Amino acid sequence: MKKVALFLGTAGIACAAVNGFAEAGPPEVREASVASFDARARAGERLTVVFFGGSLTWSANASEPNVTGFRGLMADYLTARYPDAHFTFVDAAIGGTGSNLGMFRLERDVLAKRPDFVFLDFSCNDGGENTDVANTCCYEYILRELIGRGIPVQQMIFTFREWSLPGAEPSQLHPRSDLYRRLAEAYGTPVGDVYETPLWKRVHAGEVPADSLWPIDGAHPVDAGYRMFADAGIAGFERGVREGAVCRVPPQPVFGTVRDVRRFNPAETPLPAGWARGLTYRTSLWYDGLSSRWMDDVAIFSGAARAPLEVTAPGNFFGIFGEADERGVMVEIRADGKQVTTFQGRHNAGPGRLFIWRRILLDGWQDGVSRTHTFAIDPVPSGDPKGEFRIGSICTATLVPVSTADAAFPADSQASDAALEALDHARGQ
Protein backbone atom coordinates (compact mmCIF):
# COMPACT_ATOMS: atom_id res chain seq x y z
CA MET A 1 0.00 0.00 0.00
CA LYS A 2 1.30 3.43 -0.94
CA LYS A 3 1.72 5.87 1.87
CA VAL A 4 0.13 9.23 1.04
CA ALA A 5 0.89 12.37 3.03
CA LEU A 6 0.26 16.07 2.65
CA PHE A 7 2.76 18.84 3.01
CA LEU A 8 2.89 22.53 2.17
CA GLY A 9 5.14 23.79 -0.58
CA THR A 10 6.72 27.24 -0.57
CA ALA A 11 3.57 28.68 -2.10
CA GLY A 12 1.41 27.08 0.58
CA ILE A 13 -0.10 24.64 -1.92
CA ALA A 14 -0.84 21.11 -0.78
CA CYS A 15 1.08 18.50 -2.78
CA ALA A 16 0.82 14.71 -2.61
CA ALA A 17 3.80 12.59 -1.63
CA VAL A 18 3.99 8.89 -2.39
CA ASN A 19 6.40 6.59 -0.53
CA GLY A 20 8.08 9.68 0.86
CA PHE A 21 8.87 11.19 -2.56
CA ALA A 22 7.05 14.23 -3.89
CA GLU A 23 5.06 13.56 -7.04
CA ALA A 24 4.79 17.29 -7.73
CA GLY A 25 7.03 19.68 -5.89
CA PRO A 26 6.30 23.34 -5.18
CA PRO A 27 6.26 25.64 -8.20
CA GLU A 28 9.48 27.34 -9.20
CA VAL A 29 9.75 30.75 -7.53
CA ARG A 30 10.14 33.35 -10.26
CA GLU A 31 10.75 37.05 -10.23
CA ALA A 32 7.35 38.79 -10.41
CA SER A 33 8.23 40.27 -13.79
CA VAL A 34 5.75 41.32 -16.45
CA ALA A 35 8.53 41.14 -19.04
CA SER A 36 9.24 37.55 -18.02
CA PHE A 37 5.56 36.66 -18.38
CA ASP A 38 5.61 38.30 -21.82
CA ALA A 39 8.69 36.31 -22.85
CA ARG A 40 7.23 33.03 -21.63
CA ALA A 41 3.98 33.70 -23.47
CA ARG A 42 5.83 34.51 -26.71
CA ALA A 43 7.80 31.28 -26.27
CA GLY A 44 4.55 29.31 -26.24
CA GLU A 45 4.57 28.15 -22.60
CA ARG A 46 1.53 26.97 -20.67
CA LEU A 47 0.39 29.86 -18.50
CA THR A 48 -2.40 30.41 -16.00
CA VAL A 49 -4.05 33.81 -15.62
CA VAL A 50 -6.38 34.41 -12.66
CA PHE A 51 -9.01 37.14 -12.48
CA PHE A 52 -9.49 37.91 -8.77
CA GLY A 53 -12.13 40.42 -7.74
CA GLY A 54 -15.81 41.26 -7.46
CA SER A 55 -18.84 41.59 -9.70
CA LEU A 56 -17.11 43.93 -12.15
CA THR A 57 -14.41 41.35 -12.78
CA TRP A 58 -17.14 38.72 -13.00
CA SER A 59 -18.93 41.12 -15.42
CA ALA A 60 -22.47 41.18 -14.04
CA ASN A 61 -25.01 42.57 -16.56
CA ALA A 62 -22.81 41.69 -19.55
CA SER A 63 -24.82 39.86 -22.20
CA GLU A 64 -22.50 36.83 -21.87
CA PRO A 65 -20.12 37.47 -18.94
CA ASN A 66 -17.50 34.88 -19.93
CA VAL A 67 -17.30 36.31 -23.46
CA THR A 68 -18.43 39.94 -23.62
CA GLY A 69 -17.39 40.93 -20.11
CA PHE A 70 -14.00 42.06 -18.80
CA ARG A 71 -12.61 38.55 -18.34
CA GLY A 72 -13.69 37.33 -21.75
CA LEU A 73 -12.33 40.38 -23.55
CA MET A 74 -8.99 40.20 -21.72
CA ALA A 75 -8.73 36.49 -22.51
CA ASP A 76 -9.37 37.23 -26.19
CA TYR A 77 -6.70 39.93 -26.15
CA LEU A 78 -4.04 37.76 -24.53
CA THR A 79 -4.83 34.82 -26.81
CA ALA A 80 -4.53 37.02 -29.89
CA ARG A 81 -1.35 38.72 -28.66
CA TYR A 82 0.34 35.39 -27.87
CA PRO A 83 -0.95 32.87 -30.44
CA ASP A 84 1.64 30.24 -29.48
CA ALA A 85 0.93 30.34 -25.75
CA HIS A 86 -1.36 27.83 -24.04
CA PHE A 87 -3.51 29.79 -21.60
CA THR A 88 -5.73 28.66 -18.75
CA PHE A 89 -8.00 31.48 -17.58
CA VAL A 90 -9.40 31.19 -14.05
CA ASP A 91 -12.46 33.06 -12.78
CA ALA A 92 -11.98 33.87 -9.07
CA ALA A 93 -14.48 36.74 -8.87
CA ILE A 94 -17.46 36.93 -6.50
CA GLY A 95 -19.83 39.88 -6.55
CA GLY A 96 -20.46 41.86 -3.39
CA THR A 97 -17.14 40.94 -1.77
CA GLY A 98 -13.83 42.71 -1.22
CA SER A 99 -10.35 42.12 0.11
CA ASN A 100 -11.56 41.21 3.60
CA LEU A 101 -12.95 37.99 2.15
CA GLY A 102 -10.36 37.81 -0.63
CA MET A 103 -7.52 37.30 1.85
CA PHE A 104 -9.21 34.10 3.04
CA ARG A 105 -10.00 32.95 -0.50
CA LEU A 106 -6.46 33.56 -1.71
CA GLU A 107 -5.15 30.05 -0.97
CA ARG A 108 -8.04 28.02 -2.34
CA ASP A 109 -9.21 30.14 -5.25
CA VAL A 110 -5.97 31.72 -6.49
CA LEU A 111 -2.72 30.17 -5.24
CA ALA A 112 -3.98 26.62 -5.68
CA LYS A 113 -4.33 27.38 -9.41
CA ARG A 114 -0.58 28.17 -9.56
CA PRO A 115 -1.08 31.44 -11.43
CA ASP A 116 1.52 33.05 -13.65
CA PHE A 117 -0.33 36.40 -13.68
CA VAL A 118 -3.18 37.87 -11.62
CA PHE A 119 -5.56 40.70 -12.46
CA LEU A 120 -6.68 42.12 -9.09
CA ASP A 121 -9.89 44.14 -8.69
CA PHE A 122 -11.21 45.32 -5.33
CA SER A 123 -10.94 49.10 -5.78
CA CYS A 124 -14.73 49.52 -5.70
CA ASN A 125 -15.76 46.74 -3.32
CA ASP A 126 -13.24 47.68 -0.65
CA GLY A 127 -15.29 50.84 -0.17
CA GLY A 128 -14.35 52.99 -3.13
CA GLU A 129 -15.86 56.07 -1.49
CA ASN A 130 -13.61 55.87 1.59
CA THR A 131 -10.04 55.11 2.59
CA ASP A 132 -10.56 53.16 5.80
CA VAL A 133 -7.38 51.37 6.72
CA ALA A 134 -8.93 48.00 7.62
CA ASN A 135 -9.77 46.95 4.07
CA THR A 136 -6.50 48.45 2.90
CA CYS A 137 -4.59 46.11 5.24
CA CYS A 138 -6.41 43.17 3.67
CA TYR A 139 -5.69 44.37 0.14
CA GLU A 140 -2.04 45.03 0.86
CA TYR A 141 -1.74 41.56 2.41
CA ILE A 142 -2.98 40.05 -0.87
CA LEU A 143 -0.37 42.04 -2.81
CA ARG A 144 2.40 40.93 -0.49
CA GLU A 145 1.38 37.28 -0.65
CA LEU A 146 1.08 37.14 -4.45
CA ILE A 147 4.16 39.15 -5.33
CA GLY A 148 6.21 37.48 -2.61
CA ARG A 149 5.61 34.21 -4.44
CA GLY A 150 6.92 35.62 -7.70
CA ILE A 151 3.50 36.21 -9.26
CA PRO A 152 3.13 39.46 -11.24
CA VAL A 153 -0.04 41.37 -10.39
CA GLN A 154 -1.89 44.01 -12.36
CA GLN A 155 -4.20 46.14 -10.25
CA MET A 156 -7.47 47.18 -11.87
CA ILE A 157 -9.21 50.49 -11.16
CA PHE A 158 -12.87 50.24 -12.17
CA THR A 159 -15.70 52.74 -11.67
CA PHE A 160 -19.43 53.19 -11.16
CA ARG A 161 -21.85 55.38 -13.09
CA GLU A 162 -22.10 58.08 -10.41
CA TRP A 163 -18.29 58.46 -10.37
CA SER A 164 -18.28 58.99 -14.14
CA LEU A 165 -20.95 61.64 -14.67
CA PRO A 166 -20.04 65.10 -16.02
CA GLY A 167 -18.68 67.16 -13.16
CA ALA A 168 -17.91 64.13 -10.99
CA GLU A 169 -14.49 64.19 -9.34
CA PRO A 170 -13.19 60.63 -8.96
CA SER A 171 -10.49 61.73 -6.50
CA GLN A 172 -13.31 62.82 -4.16
CA LEU A 173 -15.99 60.25 -5.02
CA HIS A 174 -13.62 57.29 -5.43
CA PRO A 175 -10.64 58.15 -3.20
CA ARG A 176 -9.66 54.49 -2.77
CA SER A 177 -8.53 54.50 -6.40
CA ASP A 178 -5.85 57.04 -5.48
CA LEU A 179 -4.86 54.99 -2.45
CA TYR A 180 -4.42 51.82 -4.53
CA ARG A 181 -2.39 53.74 -7.10
CA ARG A 182 -0.03 54.59 -4.24
CA LEU A 183 0.27 50.88 -3.53
CA ALA A 184 1.00 50.29 -7.22
CA GLU A 185 3.94 52.67 -6.98
CA ALA A 186 5.26 50.97 -3.85
CA TYR A 187 4.84 47.43 -5.22
CA GLY A 188 5.74 48.16 -8.83
CA THR A 189 2.52 46.74 -10.25
CA PRO A 190 1.04 47.83 -13.57
CA VAL A 191 -2.40 49.41 -13.29
CA GLY A 192 -5.35 49.12 -15.63
CA ASP A 193 -7.01 52.45 -14.92
CA VAL A 194 -10.46 53.06 -16.39
CA TYR A 195 -10.14 56.79 -15.65
CA GLU A 196 -7.37 56.98 -18.25
CA THR A 197 -9.40 55.47 -21.10
CA PRO A 198 -10.65 57.67 -23.98
CA LEU A 199 -14.23 56.41 -23.58
CA TRP A 200 -14.40 57.26 -19.88
CA LYS A 201 -13.12 60.76 -20.65
CA ARG A 202 -15.86 61.17 -23.24
CA VAL A 203 -18.49 60.01 -20.75
CA HIS A 204 -17.11 62.39 -18.14
CA ALA A 205 -17.20 65.22 -20.67
CA GLY A 206 -20.86 64.53 -21.45
CA GLU A 207 -20.15 63.46 -25.03
CA VAL A 208 -21.37 59.89 -24.36
CA PRO A 209 -24.39 59.35 -22.07
CA ALA A 210 -23.41 57.42 -18.94
CA ASP A 211 -26.73 55.59 -19.20
CA SER A 212 -25.58 54.03 -22.45
CA LEU A 213 -22.92 52.16 -20.48
CA TRP A 214 -24.92 51.67 -17.26
CA PRO A 215 -28.57 51.36 -18.40
CA ILE A 216 -29.57 48.70 -15.85
CA ASP A 217 -28.03 49.74 -12.53
CA GLY A 218 -25.39 52.19 -11.37
CA ALA A 219 -22.70 49.64 -10.56
CA HIS A 220 -22.65 47.07 -13.35
CA PRO A 221 -22.34 48.21 -16.96
CA VAL A 222 -23.40 46.38 -20.10
CA ASP A 223 -21.07 45.16 -22.85
CA ALA A 224 -19.96 48.65 -23.91
CA GLY A 225 -18.85 49.43 -20.36
CA TYR A 226 -16.92 46.18 -20.07
CA ARG A 227 -15.22 47.00 -23.36
CA MET A 228 -14.04 50.19 -21.65
CA PHE A 229 -12.83 48.19 -18.63
CA ALA A 230 -10.94 45.82 -20.95
CA ASP A 231 -9.37 48.77 -22.76
CA ALA A 232 -8.04 49.87 -19.37
CA GLY A 233 -6.70 46.38 -18.70
CA ILE A 234 -5.01 46.17 -22.09
CA ALA A 235 -3.43 49.62 -21.76
CA GLY A 236 -2.09 48.78 -18.31
CA PHE A 237 -0.70 45.43 -19.43
CA GLU A 238 0.99 46.87 -22.51
CA ARG A 239 2.52 49.64 -20.43
CA GLY A 240 3.83 47.04 -17.99
CA VAL A 241 5.43 45.07 -20.84
CA ARG A 242 6.84 48.16 -22.47
CA GLU A 243 8.38 49.43 -19.23
CA GLY A 244 9.56 46.01 -18.07
CA ALA A 245 7.58 46.23 -14.84
CA VAL A 246 8.87 44.08 -11.98
CA CYS A 247 6.56 43.75 -8.99
CA ARG A 248 8.31 43.88 -5.62
CA VAL A 249 7.49 43.60 -1.93
CA PRO A 250 8.73 46.55 0.12
CA PRO A 251 10.29 45.50 3.44
CA GLN A 252 7.59 47.31 5.41
CA PRO A 253 3.90 47.62 4.48
CA VAL A 254 2.76 51.01 3.27
CA PHE A 255 -0.58 51.06 5.10
CA GLY A 256 -0.71 47.73 6.93
CA THR A 257 -1.01 43.99 6.50
CA VAL A 258 -2.53 40.92 8.13
CA ARG A 259 -1.20 38.07 10.29
CA ASP A 260 -2.71 34.82 11.57
CA VAL A 261 -4.89 34.36 8.49
CA ARG A 262 -6.87 31.18 9.12
CA ARG A 263 -9.86 29.62 7.41
CA PHE A 264 -11.57 26.72 9.23
CA ASN A 265 -14.20 24.38 7.84
CA PRO A 266 -16.30 23.28 10.82
CA ALA A 267 -18.00 20.60 8.70
CA GLU A 268 -14.74 18.63 8.89
CA THR A 269 -14.85 18.50 12.71
CA PRO A 270 -17.24 16.92 15.24
CA LEU A 271 -20.34 19.12 15.46
CA PRO A 272 -22.63 19.93 18.42
CA ALA A 273 -26.17 18.60 18.62
CA GLY A 274 -28.45 20.37 16.20
CA TRP A 275 -25.69 20.66 13.57
CA ALA A 276 -24.93 18.34 10.65
CA ARG A 277 -22.54 18.16 7.72
CA GLY A 278 -24.11 18.64 4.29
CA LEU A 279 -23.52 19.58 0.69
CA THR A 280 -23.48 23.19 -0.43
CA TYR A 281 -26.38 24.48 -2.47
CA ARG A 282 -26.12 23.65 -6.17
CA THR A 283 -28.33 26.46 -7.43
CA SER A 284 -28.03 30.21 -6.89
CA LEU A 285 -29.45 33.53 -8.04
CA TRP A 286 -26.34 34.18 -10.15
CA TYR A 287 -23.38 32.06 -11.11
CA ASP A 288 -20.65 33.97 -9.30
CA GLY A 289 -22.77 33.55 -6.16
CA LEU A 290 -22.98 29.76 -6.48
CA SER A 291 -21.53 28.72 -3.15
CA SER A 292 -20.45 25.26 -4.32
CA ARG A 293 -17.81 27.03 -6.43
CA TRP A 294 -16.23 28.73 -3.41
CA MET A 295 -16.58 26.34 -0.47
CA ASP A 296 -16.63 22.66 0.33
CA ASP A 297 -19.19 20.90 2.53
CA VAL A 298 -21.02 23.10 5.02
CA ALA A 299 -21.95 22.81 8.70
CA ILE A 300 -25.74 23.23 8.91
CA PHE A 301 -27.66 24.25 12.02
CA SER A 302 -31.32 23.30 11.84
CA GLY A 303 -31.98 22.38 15.45
CA ALA A 304 -34.89 23.28 17.67
CA ALA A 305 -32.64 24.31 20.57
CA ARG A 306 -29.61 26.59 20.71
CA ALA A 307 -26.35 24.72 20.22
CA PRO A 308 -23.23 26.93 20.08
CA LEU A 309 -20.31 26.00 17.85
CA GLU A 310 -16.96 27.22 19.22
CA VAL A 311 -13.50 27.83 17.77
CA THR A 312 -10.37 29.22 19.45
CA ALA A 313 -7.92 31.22 17.35
CA PRO A 314 -5.82 34.40 17.40
CA GLY A 315 -7.33 37.40 15.73
CA ASN A 316 -9.04 40.78 15.89
CA PHE A 317 -11.10 39.94 12.79
CA PHE A 318 -13.83 37.30 12.76
CA GLY A 319 -15.90 36.25 9.76
CA ILE A 320 -18.33 33.58 8.58
CA PHE A 321 -18.40 32.59 4.93
CA GLY A 322 -21.51 30.56 4.34
CA GLU A 323 -24.68 30.34 2.32
CA ALA A 324 -28.32 31.18 2.80
CA ASP A 325 -31.76 31.48 1.34
CA GLU A 326 -34.45 33.91 2.47
CA ARG A 327 -35.31 31.74 5.51
CA GLY A 328 -31.96 31.72 7.31
CA VAL A 329 -31.92 32.27 11.07
CA MET A 330 -30.20 34.87 13.21
CA VAL A 331 -26.98 33.94 15.00
CA GLU A 332 -25.32 35.46 18.06
CA ILE A 333 -21.53 35.78 18.07
CA ARG A 334 -19.62 35.80 21.36
CA ALA A 335 -15.91 36.32 21.99
CA ASP A 336 -14.64 34.91 25.29
CA GLY A 337 -18.20 34.64 26.55
CA LYS A 338 -19.20 38.21 25.69
CA GLN A 339 -21.65 38.94 22.89
CA VAL A 340 -19.97 41.06 20.23
CA THR A 341 -22.59 41.05 17.48
CA THR A 342 -25.47 39.21 15.84
CA PHE A 343 -25.37 38.05 12.22
CA GLN A 344 -28.33 37.66 9.91
CA GLY A 345 -28.25 34.20 8.36
CA ARG A 346 -30.39 35.02 5.34
CA HIS A 347 -29.85 37.15 2.28
CA ASN A 348 -32.09 39.91 0.99
CA ALA A 349 -31.91 39.51 -2.78
CA GLY A 350 -35.27 37.79 -3.06
CA PRO A 351 -36.26 34.13 -3.16
CA GLY A 352 -33.30 31.93 -4.00
CA ARG A 353 -29.87 30.98 -2.71
CA LEU A 354 -26.57 32.81 -2.42
CA PHE A 355 -23.38 32.75 -0.40
CA ILE A 356 -23.24 35.08 2.61
CA TRP A 357 -20.23 36.86 4.13
CA ARG A 358 -20.58 38.19 7.68
CA ARG A 359 -17.69 39.70 9.63
CA ILE A 360 -16.72 41.95 12.51
CA LEU A 361 -13.64 43.69 13.86
CA LEU A 362 -13.20 43.41 17.61
CA ASP A 363 -12.92 46.52 19.73
CA GLY A 364 -9.34 47.78 19.94
CA TRP A 365 -8.28 46.07 16.71
CA GLN A 366 -6.31 49.14 15.66
CA ASP A 367 -3.38 48.23 17.93
CA GLY A 368 -2.63 45.26 15.65
CA VAL A 369 -1.79 42.97 18.57
CA SER A 370 -2.43 39.26 18.08
CA ARG A 371 -4.68 37.93 20.86
CA THR A 372 -6.30 34.53 21.10
CA HIS A 373 -10.05 34.36 21.60
CA THR A 374 -12.69 31.69 21.87
CA PHE A 375 -15.48 32.53 19.44
CA ALA A 376 -18.95 31.04 19.88
CA ILE A 377 -21.45 30.87 17.02
CA ASP A 378 -24.89 30.48 18.57
CA PRO A 379 -27.85 30.27 16.14
CA VAL A 380 -31.26 31.32 17.41
CA PRO A 381 -34.01 28.90 16.32
CA SER A 382 -36.73 30.76 14.47
CA GLY A 383 -39.53 28.23 14.71
CA ASP A 384 -39.43 27.84 10.92
CA PRO A 385 -38.84 24.13 10.18
CA LYS A 386 -36.82 25.19 7.13
CA GLY A 387 -34.82 27.86 8.95
CA GLU A 388 -31.08 27.11 8.88
CA PHE A 389 -27.66 28.63 9.42
CA ARG A 390 -25.09 27.23 6.97
CA ILE A 391 -21.34 27.76 7.48
CA GLY A 392 -18.71 26.98 4.86
CA SER A 393 -15.79 28.60 6.67
CA ILE A 394 -14.97 30.37 9.92
CA CYS A 395 -12.36 33.02 9.15
CA THR A 396 -10.04 34.69 11.67
CA ALA A 397 -7.09 37.05 11.26
CA THR A 398 -5.15 39.84 12.92
CA LEU A 399 -5.14 43.14 11.03
CA VAL A 400 -1.97 45.16 11.61
CA PRO A 401 -2.20 48.79 10.49
CA VAL A 402 1.06 50.71 10.13
CA SER A 403 -0.43 53.74 11.85
CA THR A 404 -3.49 53.91 14.07
CA ALA A 405 -3.87 57.67 13.74
CA ASP A 406 -6.33 57.41 10.84
CA ALA A 407 -7.47 53.82 11.37
CA ALA A 408 -11.09 54.69 10.72
CA PHE A 409 -13.69 52.00 10.24
CA PRO A 410 -17.49 52.25 10.07
CA ALA A 411 -18.91 52.01 13.57
CA ASP A 412 -21.41 49.43 12.32
CA SER A 413 -19.47 46.98 10.18
CA GLN A 414 -22.64 45.03 9.50
CA ALA A 415 -24.17 48.15 7.96
CA SER A 416 -21.11 48.41 5.72
CA ASP A 417 -21.57 44.78 4.70
CA ALA A 418 -25.25 45.37 4.06
CA ALA A 419 -24.49 48.35 1.81
CA LEU A 420 -22.08 46.32 -0.30
CA GLU A 421 -24.50 43.42 -0.45
CA ALA A 422 -27.33 45.74 -1.49
CA LEU A 423 -25.15 47.24 -4.21
CA ASP A 424 -24.41 43.81 -5.63
CA HIS A 425 -28.01 42.68 -5.30
CA ALA A 426 -29.08 45.66 -7.42
CA ARG A 427 -27.74 43.90 -10.51
CA GLY A 428 -30.47 43.47 -13.08
CA GLN A 429 -33.00 45.57 -11.16
N, C-alpha and C positions, 0 to 999 in steps of 0.2 A: 504493500500500500504506500502510495506517495504521501509524503508529509507536506502539507500546505500551510504556510504561515503568511502573515501580513506584516509589512513594515512600511515606513514612510520614507520616500525618497526626498531629495533636497527640495523639491517643489511641493512637498507635502502630499504627494499623490500616492495612494495605496497601490502596491505592486505585488504580484504573486511570486512566491519562491517555492520551488519544488526541489526536494532532497537537499535543501540548504543552498541551492544555487538560484540566483535571480533569473527568471525567464525574461523579464523586461526591466532593465535598470532605469534609474531616474533620467529624465531628458537632459541632454547636454545643455549646460548653462552658457548662453550666448550673451554678447553685448546687446543691449536693447537699442539696436541701431536700425533706423528706417532704411538707410542705404543698404545694409546687409539684407534686410527683408526684400528690398528691390532686386538685389543681385541674385538672391536665391530664387525669387519668382521668375526672373529672366532665364535662369539656368534650368527651369522646368521642374523644380522640386515640389514635393507634396507639402502643402501649407494649410494651416487652420487659422481662420479669421473668426473671432468672436465679437458679436454685437451685444454689449452689456449696457442695459439702461432701462427706461420706462416705456410708456405707451407711445412716445414719439419715435423711439427706436423700433418698437414693435410695428408702428405705422397704423394706429387705429384710425378709422374712417377712410383709409385708402381703398380703392375699388378692389384690389387684390394685394393685401399687405406684403406677401412674400415676393411679389413681382413689381408692383407699381409704387411700393413704399420705399422708405429710406434704405432698408436692408437689401431689397431686391435690386434697386438701382445701383447701389455700391457694389454689389456682387457682379452685376453686369459690367460695370466699369472695370473692375479688377480682372475679370475674365478676359475682357477685350484687350486690356493693356498688356496682359501676360498670357498670351495664347498657349504657351508651352507648359505653364504651371498647372498643377493639379490641386485645386482648392476644395477645402471643406469649409462651408460657412455655417456658423452655429448661432442660433437665436437664443440669447440669454436675457431677454427683455420682458419685464412684467409691468403692466400699467399700474399707476397709483402707488409706486414704491420708489424709494430713493436709496441713498448710500447707507442709511442706517439698517436696512435689510440687506443691501448689496454686500456689505462686509461679511455677513453670515452665509450668503449664497456663493461667495467667491470660490471656495474650495470645490463644491459640488458642481456648480453650473459653469465655471470658467476654467479654473486650473486643471480640473480633471479632464478637460478636452485637449490639454497640452497646446495652448494657442501659440501661434507665431506672431500674431498681431491682434490688438484689441481696440475697438472703437468704444469709447466710454461716454455715456450720456446720463448725467443726473443734474445738469445745471438748472433745470426747471423744477424737477421733483424734490430737490433738496431744499426747496423754499426759495425760488428764484427772486422773490420780492424782498428777501431779507438776507442778512449775512451772519446768522447765529452760528456760533463756533462749534456747537455740538455736531451738526451734520457735516461741517467742514472737517472735523477730526475723522469722521467715518470715511469721507471721500479721500482725504489725504492718506489714510491707512491703505485704501485700495490701490492708490498710485504706488505707494512704497512697496506693497506686496508684489504687484505685477512687475514693476520695473526692476525690483531687486532680484527677480528671477530671470532677468534678461529678456523680458517681453516688451517690445515697443508698444506704446499706448498713444492713441490720438484722442484727445478730448474733443467732444462735440458741444457746441453752444447753439441750442435751439431757442425757439421763441414762441410766444402765444400771440393771438390776434391783438389783444389790447396793448401789447408792448410794441406793436408794429404800426399803429395808426398814425396818420399825419400829426405832428406835434408831440408824439410820445418820445420820451427820453429814456432809452434803455438803461443808461447808467443809473437812473433814479428808480425806474420801474422794475428793472431786472439787475440789481446790484450784484447778485451772486455771479453773474457772468464775468464781471470785472475781477472778482475774487478768484475765480477759477483760471482766468488768464494769468493772474499772478502766480498761481501754482504751476501753470504751463512754463512760465519763465524759469522758475526754480528747478523744475524737473526736466526741462528740455523737451517737452512733448510738443508735437505739432498740434494745431488747433483747427478744427473745421468750424468756422464762425459764420453763422447765418447772417449776422449783421454786416458782413463784408460783401455779401452777394449783390450783384446788380439788381436782381428782382426784388430783394428786400428793400433796397434803396428806392426803387420805383414805387413800391407800396407805401413806404414811409413818406414819399414826396406827394402822394395822392394821385399818381399817374395810373396806378393799378388798384382797383378796389380790394380792400382787405377781405371783404366777404367773398370774393372770387376764389380765394385760397382757403378761407375758413367759413364755408357756408352752412356748416352743420352745428358746430359748437366752437367756442373760443379757444380751445386748447389744441384740438386735433384737426389738421388741415386735410384736404382731399389731395388727389394725385399731384396737382400743380404745386401745392405747398411742399410735398415730399420731394418733388423734383428740385425745388429750391434748397431743401435740406441736403440733398445729395450733391448739389453743386458746391455747397459749403464743404462737405466731406471730401470731394474730389480736389478742390482748391487747397485744402489743408494738407492732404496727402501729397500732392504734387510739390507743394512748397517744402514739405519735410524731405522728400527725395532730393529735390534740387539743392537744398541747403545741407544735406547730409546729417539730418537731425539724429542725435544720440541721446536717448532718455537716460536720466541719471537720478540717483537717490541722494539728496543732500544729507550730510551727517545728522543734522537736527531738523525736525519738522518745522515747517513755516508757521502753521497755525495750531497743529496738534496731531495726535494719532490715537491709536487704540491698542490696548493690551488685553490679555486674557480672553481672546475671542473664542467662544465655545458655543457649539450648537449640539444640543442633546435631542435624541428621539426617544421620548418616554415609552413609545409602543414597543421598544426593544428591551424593556425592563419589566419586572413584576409590577402589576398595577393594583391600586386599592380596589376595594369593593365598589361596584357601580361603574367601573371603567372596563373597557375591553379594547383589544387590538382589532383594527379593521382596515379594509382597503380605503384609499382615497376615493373621492368622487371621480367619476369618469365622464361627466358632462359638466359644462359651465356656461355662463352667459357669453363669454368670449374666450377665444383660444389661448391668449396669453394669460388668462386667469384660470386655466385648467390646472387644478392643484396637483393632479397626478404627474404633471410635467416637472414640478418643482419640489416635491417631497415624496417620501416613501410611505409606508404604512402609518396610520394615525392612531393615537390614543383617543378613544371616544367615551365621554361621560354621558350616560343616559339613565342614571340611577334616580331613584325616588327619594334618596336621602343624601345629604351632603357628604362628600368623601374627598378630602383634600389630597392633592398630589404634590409631593415636596421634592425639591432639588437643592443641593448646597453647592455654591460656586462663588468665586470671587467676581465682583463686578459692581459698577454703579449704574449699569444699563441692564434692563430686563425686558425681554420681548417674547411674544408667542406668535409663531407662524403656523397658522392652521387653516381651516376651511369652514364654511358655513353656508346655510341657506337662510331664508327669512325667519326661521323658527328657532334659531340658536338661543341658548340661555345666557344669562349674566353670570360673570365669575368674579369672585373677590380675590385680590392678590395681596398677600401678606409677606413682609420681609422681617425675619426674626420675631415673628409673632404679632407684628403691628401691621394693621391694614394700611397699604400705601395707595391703592387705587381699586377701581372696579373696571372690568373690561366687558364690552358688549360682544357676545358671541354670535351675533348675526350680522348680515350685511344689509345695506339699504338700497340696493340697486334694483329692487323688484323681485318677483318670484324667480327662483333659480339658484344656482350654486356658484360660489367664487371662493378663492383663498381669502383669508383675513390676516392682517398684520397689526398686532397690538403691542405697544411698548411704553416704557416709562423710564425716566431718569430719576434716580434717588436723590433726595435732598442732600446738598453738599457735594454733588458730583464734580463741581468745578475744581476741587483741589486735586483731582486726578489720582488720588491714592487708591490702591487696590485693597479692598476689604472683602472678606468672605461673608456671605449671608446665606441663610436658609430661606428659600422662597417657597411659599405655599400657594397652590392654585386650587381654589375652592369654589366649584360651580354651585349655583343656587338653583335647585329644581324649580321649574316653572309650572308644573302641573300638566304641561302639554306632553302627551305620550311620545310625540315625535321631537320634542325639544332636546337638543344635544349641545355639547361643547367638544370640538374636534381639534386636537393638537397634532401638528406634524413635527414641530421643533420647539424646544425651549431654548432661547438665545440669551446669553449673558456676555458682558464685556466691560472693560474699564476704559472710559474715555479719558484722555490725558491732554487737555489743552495746554498750549505753550504759555499763554497768559490768561489769567482769570479776570483781568480788568474789564474786558468787554465780552465775557462769556455769557451772553444773553441767550435765553431759551424761553419759548412761550410758557407762561405760567401753567397753562392747561395743555399738556402734550397730547392728550386725547383729542382736544379740539383741533390741534394742528393735524393730527392723523385724519380726523373726520373731514377737514377741509380738502386734504389731498385726495381722500377717497371720493368725496363728492365731485371733485374736478374730473377724476377719471371716470366716474359713473355717468358723467354728462355726455360721454361719447354717444353719438347717434341720436341724441334727444334734440 
